[in-house]
């Protein structure tokens, strides 16, 4: 199987699991999918762009945005 097919398939699967978790109100599933999605994002980001100071800064800012969004979500739907 070509590498790009696996990469895109994995991203689609993570998005689908995330969407299902949001629809069903399953915080654990959402958090897990977000963590795996962030790992996948970082892996692909550095594979394509390399680890330059600028790409590290941008990726770090995106990660902070993801963290902020998850924190707001978890506080909003805390049991």
ROMI-135446 format. One record per atom (N, C-alpha, C): residue in one letter; x, y, z. Coordinates in steps of 0.1 Angstrom, whole numbers, plus 5000, padded with zeros to 4 digits. Layout:
REM ROMI-135446
atom residu = A X = X Y = Y Z = Z .
...
//
This chain:
REM ROMI-135446
atom residu = X X = 5009 Y = 4988 Z = 5000 .
atom residu = X X = 5000 Y = 5000 Z = 5000 .
atom residu = X X = 5009 Y = 5012 Z = 5000 .
atom residu = X X = 5006 Y = 5022 Z = 4991 .
atom residu = X X = 5014 Y = 5034 Z = 4991 .
atom residu = X X = 5013 Y = 5042 Z = 5004 .
atom residu = X X = 5024 Y = 5048 Z = 5008 .
atom residu = X X = 5024 Y = 5056 Z = 5021 .
atom residu = X X = 5014 Y = 5066 Z = 5022 .
atom residu = X X = 5011 Y = 5073 Z = 5011 .
atom residu = X X = 5001 Y = 5084 Z = 5011 .
atom residu = X X = 4987 Y = 5079 Z = 5014 .
atom residu = X X = 4984 Y = 5067 Z = 5009 .
atom residu = X X = 4971 Y = 5061 Z = 5012 .
atom residu = X X = 4969 Y = 5059 Z = 5027 .
atom residu = X X = 4979 Y = 5053 Z = 5033 .
atom residu = X X = 4978 Y = 5050 Z = 5047 .
atom residu = X X = 4977 Y = 5063 Z = 5055 .
atom residu = X X = 4985 Y = 5073 Z = 5051 .
atom residu = X X = 4985 Y = 5086 Z = 5058 .
atom residu = X X = 4971 Y = 5093 Z = 5058 .
atom residu = X X = 4966 Y = 5093 Z = 5046 .
atom residu = X X = 4952 Y = 5100 Z = 5044 .
atom residu = X X = 4942 Y = 5091 Z = 5051 .
atom residu = X X = 4943 Y = 5078 Z = 5050 .
atom residu = X X = 4933 Y = 5069 Z = 5056 .
atom residu = X X = 4933 Y = 5070 Z = 5071 .
atom residu = X X = 4945 Y = 5071 Z = 5077 .
atom residu = X X = 4946 Y = 5073 Z = 5092 .
atom residu = X X = 4940 Y = 5086 Z = 5096 .
atom residu = X X = 4943 Y = 5097 Z = 5089 .
atom residu = X X = 4937 Y = 5110 Z = 5092 .
atom residu = X X = 4922 Y = 5110 Z = 5091 .
atom residu = X X = 4916 Y = 5103 Z = 5081 .
atom residu = X X = 4902 Y = 5102 Z = 5080 .
atom residu = X X = 4896 Y = 5094 Z = 5091 .
atom residu = X X = 4903 Y = 5083 Z = 5094 .
atom residu = X X = 4898 Y = 5075 Z = 5105 .
atom residu = X X = 4898 Y = 5083 Z = 5119 .
atom residu = X X = 4908 Y = 5090 Z = 5121 .
atom residu = X X = 4908 Y = 5098 Z = 5134 .
atom residu = X X = 4897 Y = 5109 Z = 5134 .
atom residu = X X = 4895 Y = 5115 Z = 5123 .
atom residu = X X = 4884 Y = 5125 Z = 5122 .
atom residu = X X = 4871 Y = 5119 Z = 5124 .
atom residu = X X = 4869 Y = 5107 Z = 5118 .
atom residu = X X = 4856 Y = 5100 Z = 5120 .
atom residu = X X = 4854 Y = 5096 Z = 5134 .
atom residu = X X = 4864 Y = 5091 Z = 5141 .
atom residu = X X = 4863 Y = 5086 Z = 5155 .
atom residu = X X = 4860 Y = 5099 Z = 5163 .
atom residu = X X = 4867 Y = 5110 Z = 5161 .
atom residu = X X = 4865 Y = 5122 Z = 5168 .
atom residu = X X = 4851 Y = 5127 Z = 5166 .
atom residu = X X = 4846 Y = 5127 Z = 5154 .
atom residu = X X = 4832 Y = 5131 Z = 5151 .
atom residu = X X = 4822 Y = 5122 Z = 5158 .
atom residu = X X = 4824 Y = 5109 Z = 5158 .
atom residu = X X = 4815 Y = 5100 Z = 5165 .
atom residu = X X = 4815 Y = 5102 Z = 5180 .
atom residu = X X = 4827 Y = 5104 Z = 5186 .
atom residu = X X = 4828 Y = 5107 Z = 5200 .
atom residu = X X = 4821 Y = 5120 Z = 5204 .
atom residu = X X = 4822 Y = 5130 Z = 5195 .
atom residu = X X = 4815 Y = 5143 Z = 5198 .
atom residu = X X = 4800 Y = 5141 Z = 5197 .
atom residu = X X = 4795 Y = 5133 Z = 5187 .
atom residu = X X = 4781 Y = 5131 Z = 5186 .
atom residu = X X = 4775 Y = 5123 Z = 5198 .
atom residu = X X = 4783 Y = 5113 Z = 5202 .
atom residu = X X = 4778 Y = 5105 Z = 5213 .
atom residu = X X = 4782 Y = 5110 Z = 5227 .
atom residu = X X = 4789 Y = 5121 Z = 5228 .
atom residu = X X = 4792 Y = 5128 Z = 5240 .
atom residu = X X = 4803 Y = 5120 Z = 5248 .
atom residu = X X = 4812 Y = 5113 Z = 5242 .
atom residu = X X = 4822 Y = 5105 Z = 5248 .
atom residu = X X = 4835 Y = 5113 Z = 5249 .
atom residu = X X = 4838 Y = 5119 Z = 5260 .
atom residu = X X = 4850 Y = 5128 Z = 5262 .
atom residu = X X = 4863 Y = 5120 Z = 5260 .
atom residu = X X = 4863 Y = 5107 Z = 5266 .
atom residu = X X = 4875 Y = 5099 Z = 5265 .
atom residu = X X = 4879 Y = 5097 Z = 5250 .
atom residu = X X = 4869 Y = 5094 Z = 5242 .
atom residu = X X = 4872 Y = 5091 Z = 5228 .
atom residu = X X = 4876 Y = 5104 Z = 5221 .
atom residu = X X = 4870 Y = 5115 Z = 5224 .
atom residu = X X = 4874 Y = 5128 Z = 5218 .
atom residu = X X = 4889 Y = 5131 Z = 5222 .
atom residu = X X = 4892 Y = 5130 Z = 5235 .
atom residu = X X = 4906 Y = 5133 Z = 5239 .
atom residu = X X = 4916 Y = 5124 Z = 5233 .
atom residu = X X = 4913 Y = 5111 Z = 5232 .
atom residu = X X = 4922 Y = 5101 Z = 5227 .
atom residu = X X = 4924 Y = 5104 Z = 5212 .
atom residu = X X = 4913 Y = 5106 Z = 5204 .
atom residu = X X = 4914 Y = 5109 Z = 5190 .
atom residu = X X = 4922 Y = 5122 Z = 5188 .
atom residu = X X = 4920 Y = 5132 Z = 5197 .
atom residu = X X = 4928 Y = 5144 Z = 5195 .
atom residu = X X = 4943 Y = 5142 Z = 5198 .
atom residu = X X = 4946 Y = 5134 Z = 5207 .
atom residu = X X = 4960 Y = 5132 Z = 5210 .
atom residu = X X = 4967 Y = 5124 Z = 5199 .
atom residu = X X = 4960 Y = 5114 Z = 5194 .
atom residu = X X = 4966 Y = 5106 Z = 5182 .
atom residu = X X = 4966 Y = 5115 Z = 5170 .
atom residu = X X = 4956 Y = 5124 Z = 5168 .
atom residu = X X = 4956 Y = 5133 Z = 5157 .
atom residu = X X = 4967 Y = 5143 Z = 5158 .
atom residu = X X = 4970 Y = 5148 Z = 5170 .
atom residu = X X = 4982 Y = 5157 Z = 5172 .
atom residu = X X = 4995 Y = 5150 Z = 5168 .
atom residu = X X = 4996 Y = 5138 Z = 5173 .
atom residu = X X = 5008 Y = 5130 Z = 5170 .
atom residu = X X = 5010 Y = 5128 Z = 5154 .
atom residu = X X = 4999 Y = 5124 Z = 5148 .
atom residu = X X = 4998 Y = 5123 Z = 5134 .
atom residu = X X = 5002 Y = 5136 Z = 5127 .
atom residu = X X = 4996 Y = 5147 Z = 5131 .
atom residu = X X = 4998 Y = 5160 Z = 5126 .
atom residu = X X = 5013 Y = 5164 Z = 5126 .
atom residu = X X = 5019 Y = 5162 Z = 5138 .
atom residu = X X = 5033 Y = 5165 Z = 5140 .
atom residu = X X = 5042 Y = 5157 Z = 5131 .
atom residu = X X = 5039 Y = 5144 Z = 5131 .
atom residu = X X = 5047 Y = 5135 Z = 5122 .
atom residu = X X = 5047 Y = 5139 Z = 5108 .
atom residu = X X = 5035 Y = 5142 Z = 5103 .
atom residu = X X = 5034 Y = 5146 Z = 5089 .
atom residu = X X = 5039 Y = 5160 Z = 5086 .
atom residu = X X = 5037 Y = 5169 Z = 5096 .
atom residu = X X = 5043 Y = 5183 Z = 5095 .
atom residu = X X = 5058 Y = 5183 Z = 5093 .
atom residu = X X = 5065 Y = 5175 Z = 5102 .
atom residu = X X = 5079 Y = 5175 Z = 5101 .
atom residu = X X = 5084 Y = 5167 Z = 5090 .
atom residu = X X = 5077 Y = 5157 Z = 5086 .
atom residu = X X = 5081 Y = 5149 Z = 5074 .
atom residu = X X = 5081 Y = 5157 Z = 5061 .
atom residu = X X = 5071 Y = 5166 Z = 5060 .
atom residu = X X = 5069 Y = 5174 Z = 5048 .
atom residu = X X = 5078 Y = 5187 Z = 5049 .
atom residu = X X = 5077 Y = 5194 Z = 5060 .
atom residu = X X = 5083 Y = 5207 Z = 5061 .
atom residu = X X = 5097 Y = 5207 Z = 5068 .
atom residu = X X = 5101 Y = 5196 Z = 5075 .
atom residu = X X = 5113 Y = 5195 Z = 5082 .
atom residu = X X = 5113 Y = 5203 Z = 5095 .
atom residu = X X = 5123 Y = 5201 Z = 5103 .
atom residu = X X = 5123 Y = 5208 Z = 5116 .
atom residu = X X = 5131 Y = 5220 Z = 5116 .
atom residu = X X = 5126 Y = 5231 Z = 5110 .
atom residu = X X = 5133 Y = 5244 Z = 5110 .
atom residu = X X = 5127 Y = 5252 Z = 5121 .
atom residu = X X = 5134 Y = 5263 Z = 5125 .
atom residu = X X = 5129 Y = 5271 Z = 5136 .
atom residu = X X = 5115 Y = 5276 Z = 5134 .
atom residu = X X = 5112 Y = 5280 Z = 5121 .
atom residu = X X = 5099 Y = 5286 Z = 5118 .
atom residu = X X = 5088 Y = 5275 Z = 5119 .
atom residu = X X = 5091 Y = 5263 Z = 5113 .
atom residu = X X = 5081 Y = 5252 Z = 5114 .
atom residu = X X = 5078 Y = 5248 Z = 5128 .
atom residu = X X = 5089 Y = 5248 Z = 5136 .
atom residu = X X = 5087 Y = 5244 Z = 5150 .
atom residu = X X = 5078 Y = 5254 Z = 5157 .
atom residu = X X = 5080 Y = 5267 Z = 5155 .
atom residu = X X = 5072 Y = 5277 Z = 5161 .
atom residu = X X = 5057 Y = 5276 Z = 5157 .
atom residu = X X = 5055 Y = 5274 Z = 5144 .
atom residu = X X = 5041 Y = 5273 Z = 5139 .
atom residu = X X = 5034 Y = 5261 Z = 5144 .
atom residu = X X = 5041 Y = 5249 Z = 5144 .
atom residu = X X = 5035 Y = 5237 Z = 5149 .
atom residu = X X = 5032 Y = 5238 Z = 5164 .
atom residu = X X = 5041 Y = 5245 Z = 5171 .
atom residu = X X = 5039 Y = 5247 Z = 5186 .
atom residu = X X = 5027 Y = 5256 Z = 5188 .
atom residu = X X = 5025 Y = 5266 Z = 5180 .
atom residu = X X = 5013 Y = 5274 Z = 5182 .
atom residu = X X = 5000 Y = 5267 Z = 5179 .
atom residu = X X = 5001 Y = 5259 Z = 5168 .
atom residu = X X = 4989 Y = 5250 Z = 5165 .
atom residu = X X = 4986 Y = 5241 Z = 5176 .
atom residu = X X = 4997 Y = 5235 Z = 5182 .
atom residu = X X = 4995 Y = 5225 Z = 5193 .
atom residu = X X = 4988 Y = 5233 Z = 5205 .
atom residu = X X = 4993 Y = 5245 Z = 5208 .
atom residu = X X = 4987 Y = 5253 Z = 5219 .
atom residu = X X = 4972 Y = 5255 Z = 5216 .
atom residu = X X = 4968 Y = 5258 Z = 5203 .
atom residu = X X = 4954 Y = 5260 Z = 5200 .
atom residu = X X = 4946 Y = 5247 Z = 5202 .
atom residu = X X = 4952 Y = 5236 Z = 5198 .
atom residu = X X = 4945 Y = 5223 Z = 5201 .
atom residu = X X = 4943 Y = 5221 Z = 5216 .
atom residu = X X = 4953 Y = 5223 Z = 5223 .
atom residu = X X = 4952 Y = 5222 Z = 5238 .
atom residu = X X = 4942 Y = 5231 Z = 5244 .
atom residu = X X = 4942 Y = 5243 Z = 5240 .
atom residu = X X = 4932 Y = 5253 Z = 5245 .
atom residu = X X = 4917 Y = 5248 Z = 5241 .
atom residu = X X = 4915 Y = 5244 Z = 5229 .
atom residu = X X = 4902 Y = 5239 Z = 5225 .
atom residu = X X = 4898 Y = 5227 Z = 5233 .
atom residu = X X = 4907 Y = 5217 Z = 5236 .
atom residu = X X = 4904 Y = 5206 Z = 5244 .
atom residu = X X = 4901 Y = 5209 Z = 5258 .
atom residu = X X = 4908 Y = 5219 Z = 5264 .
atom residu = X X = 4906 Y = 5223 Z = 5277 .
atom residu = X X = 4892 Y = 5229 Z = 5278 .
atom residu = X X = 4888 Y = 5238 Z = 5269 .
atom residu = X X = 4875 Y = 5244 Z = 5269 .
atom residu = X X = 4864 Y = 5234 Z = 5268 .
atom residu = X X = 4866 Y = 5224 Z = 5259 .
atom residu = X X = 4856 Y = 5213 Z = 5257 .
atom residu = X X = 4855 Y = 5205 Z = 5270 .
atom residu = X X = 4866 Y = 5201 Z = 5276 .
atom residu = X X = 4865 Y = 5193 Z = 5288 .
atom residu = X X = 4859 Y = 5200 Z = 5300 .
atom residu = X X = 4862 Y = 5213 Z = 5301 .
atom residu = X X = 4855 Y = 5221 Z = 5312 .
atom residu = X X = 4840 Y = 5223 Z = 5310 .
atom residu = X X = 4837 Y = 5224 Z = 5297 .
atom residu = X X = 4823 Y = 5226 Z = 5294 .
atom residu = X X = 4814 Y = 5214 Z = 5296 .
atom residu = X X = 4820 Y = 5202 Z = 5293 .
atom residu = X X = 4812 Y = 5190 Z = 5295 .
atom residu = X X = 4817 Y = 5181 Z = 5306 .
atom residu = X X = 4823 Y = 5187 Z = 5316 .
atom residu = X X = 4828 Y = 5180 Z = 5328 .
atom residu = X X = 4816 Y = 5174 Z = 5335 .
atom residu = X X = 4818 Y = 5161 Z = 5339 .
atom residu = X X = 4807 Y = 5153 Z = 5346 .
atom residu = X X = 4806 Y = 5157 Z = 5360 .
//
